Amino acid sequence: MILLNASLTQLDGPARKIAETLRGALPEASTILLHESSRDRFELDGPGFIEYRVEEFPYRVGHLSFFQINRFLVEEMVREVVADVAGGLAIDLYAGVGLFSVQLGKRFERVIAVESNEAAGRDLKANLDAMGVAAQVANTEVEKFLANCEETPNLVVLDPPRAGVAAEAIERLAALGAQRIFYMSCDPSTLARDLGVLTGAAAGLRLGYDIEEVHLFDVFPQTYHIESLVRLRRRE
């Protein structure tokens, strides 16, 4: 089963005919999204999503949603994030389609999943509902959510884009006082920058977080890219 996004300068003929041609080359393509870049127009052929199973959990993943691409490592990544965690409140920042939120919902009394992308937010809500997870979905920017968050969670999980977390947001996250923070990153330089704030090293502070563990995942084999999971605990 393949979800295919194809961006073309101009659609040369009816969208359905182009989709049929693509399916001739890729019969496994169950849903195809064509993007005509000259007019910024989209044409969909298919249901608009596929179902991706991680262990016993089926996830709906749409064309414009983010999902970890290495099917051989995704289960191990999730296991490391949710291993030995439980409590009252978990917050999942940059939640995507709920890869972590769904399983956190089985371990925590409350989960807040924060995702600003509307397409991913629809998949997130559908996945939570389908798996009976009563999580709160916040369709807003992480920066806005953190600026207004007054609760102290047991755990914060974040998997930001390559640019990392905005300066004000990472400072607010450090001040929030979560017992533990699990930071998944695909860029070592922005990860190091943000860890400098969370650990207090950037400001020479005694207060902050200690790094408990670092897990590296070769999600992009034969490239220099690496996915990192850093587990932090609040310093007493």
Protein Blocks (a to p, Z undefined) as FASTA:
>chain_A
ZZdddddfbacbjfklmmmmmmmmmmmlmbdcdddfklopacdedjhiacddehjbccdd
dfkbccdfblklmmmmmmmmmgoiacjbdcdehklnolmmmmmmmmbfbdcdddfblklm
mmmmmmmmmnopacddddddfklmmmmpcbdcfbdcddddfklpafklmmmmmmnopabd
cdddfbfklmmmmmmmmnommnopabdcddfbdcdddfbghiabdcddddddddZZ
